């Protein structure tokens, strides 16, 4: 098991699996034929009502997790000297999230009952930024508590 300075102590493989799971969820829900999720009986009614009321904002929710997990995953990657720079990784991770949200929205061109929305791209990227910032805030708080 690879250890890291991350606030979450988990094996890298588990983090990678969580990351892939969140990405799969993004694509799954983006490419459903019904954008209101009315046929998704496994979701709680309160969640369906919330997602219908906050139509574009719901796009940001999985990207909060995506941004957070991308930052954790970046902690496992250090250069040969063991130095770690968060700034390029942060920008790279936002780019990765941007590509994922653009692919998810672009795939809606192929679904007759769906249409891509530029606001969803915006909310997806903002969600990823907030998730990444939450990770760094928790990391700073943890570090301050240890000193």
C-alpha positions in Angstrom: 0.0 0.0 0.0 1.3 3.4 -1.0 1.2 6.0 1.8 0.8 9.7 1.2 0.3 13.1 3.0 -3.3 12.9 2.0 -6.1 13.7 4.6 -7.6 10.4 3.6 -5.6 7.3 4.4 -6.7 4.7 1.8 -5.0 2.6 -0.8 -4.5 4.3 -4.1 -6.4 1.5 -5.9 -9.5 2.2 -3.8 -9.3 5.9 -4.5 -9.0 5.1 -8.2 -12.0 2.8 -8.1 -14.0 5.5 -6.3 -12.9 8.0 -9.0 -14.0 5.7 -11.8 -17.3 5.0 -10.0 -18.1 8.7 -9.8 -17.2 9.2 -13.4 -19.4 6.3 -14.4 -22.3 7.9 -12.4 -21.8 11.2 -14.2 -22.0 9.6 -17.6 -25.0 7.3 -16.5 -27.1 10.2 -15.2 -26.1 12.5 -18.0 -27.1 10.0 -20.7 -30.5 8.9 -19.2 -33.3 9.4 -21.8 -35.4 11.1 -19.1 -33.7 14.2 -17.8 -36.1 14.4 -14.8 -35.1 10.9 -13.6 -38.8 10.0 -13.2 -38.1 6.4 -14.1 -35.3 6.0 -11.6 -37.3 4.2 -8.9 -34.3 3.4 -6.7 -33.7 7.1 -6.0 -35.5 8.6 -2.9 -38.4 10.8 -3.7 -36.9 13.8 -1.9 -33.8 13.5 -4.1 -35.9 13.4 -7.2 -37.8 16.5 -6.1 -34.6 18.3 -5.2 -33.0 17.5 -8.6 -36.1 18.6 -10.5 -36.2 21.9 -8.6 -32.5 22.6 -8.9 -32.0 21.3 -12.4 -28.6 22.7 -13.3 -27.2 22.7 -9.7 -27.6 19.0 -9.5 -24.8 18.7 -12.1 -22.4 20.2 -9.5 -23.0 17.5 -6.9 -21.1 14.5 -8.4 -18.4 17.0 -9.5 -17.9 18.0 -5.8 -16.9 14.3 -5.2 -14.9 14.2 -8.5 -12.8 17.3 -7.6 -12.2 16.0 -4.1 -11.1 12.5 -5.4 -9.0 14.0 -8.1 -7.0 16.0 -5.5 -6.6 12.9 -3.3 -5.4 10.9 -6.3 -2.9 13.7 -7.1 -1.4 13.3 -3.6 -0.2 9.9 -4.7 1.8 11.3 -7.5 5.0 13.0 -6.6 8.1 13.8 -8.6 11.3 11.8 -8.2 12.6 14.0 -5.4 9.5 13.6 -3.4 8.4 17.2 -3.9 4.8 17.9 -4.6 3.4 21.0 -6.2 -0.4 21.4 -5.8 -0.9 24.3 -8.3 -0.2 22.4 -11.5 -2.2 19.4 -10.2 -5.1 21.6 -9.3 -5.3 23.1 -12.8 -4.8 19.7 -14.4 -7.6 18.2 -12.2 -10.0 21.0 -13.2 -9.1 20.4 -16.8 -9.9 16.7 -16.3 -13.2 17.6 -14.8 -13.9 20.0 -17.6 -13.2 17.2 -20.2 -15.5 14.8 -18.3 -18.4 17.3 -18.1 -18.0 18.3 -21.8 -18.0 14.6 -22.8 -21.1 14.0 -20.7 -22.9 17.0 -22.2 -21.7 16.2 -25.7 -23.1 12.7 -25.4 -26.5 14.2 -25.0 -26.4 15.2 -28.7 -26.9 11.5 -29.5 -29.9 11.1 -27.2 -33.1 12.2 -28.8 -34.9 13.4 -25.7 -31.8 15.2 -24.2 -30.0 18.4 -25.2 -26.7 19.6 -23.9 -26.7 22.7 -21.7 -23.7 25.1 -21.3 -24.9 25.9 -17.8 -24.3 22.2 -16.9 -20.7 22.5 -18.0 -20.3 25.6 -15.9 -21.9 23.9 -12.8 -19.8 20.8 -13.3 -16.5 22.8 -13.4 -17.6 24.9 -10.4 -18.5 21.8 -8.5 -15.1 20.3 -9.2 -13.3 23.5 -8.1 -15.4 23.6 -4.8 -14.6 19.9 -4.2 -10.9 20.4 -4.8 -10.9 23.5 -2.5 -12.8 21.5 0.2 -10.0 18.9 0.1 -7.3 21.6 0.5 -9.2 23.3 3.3 -9.6 20.0 5.2 -6.0 19.2 4.6 -5.0 22.6 6.1 -7.3 22.2 9.0 -5.9 18.7 9.7 -2.3 20.0 9.5 -3.1 23.0 11.8 -4.7 20.6 14.3 -1.6 18.4 14.3 0.8 21.3 15.0 
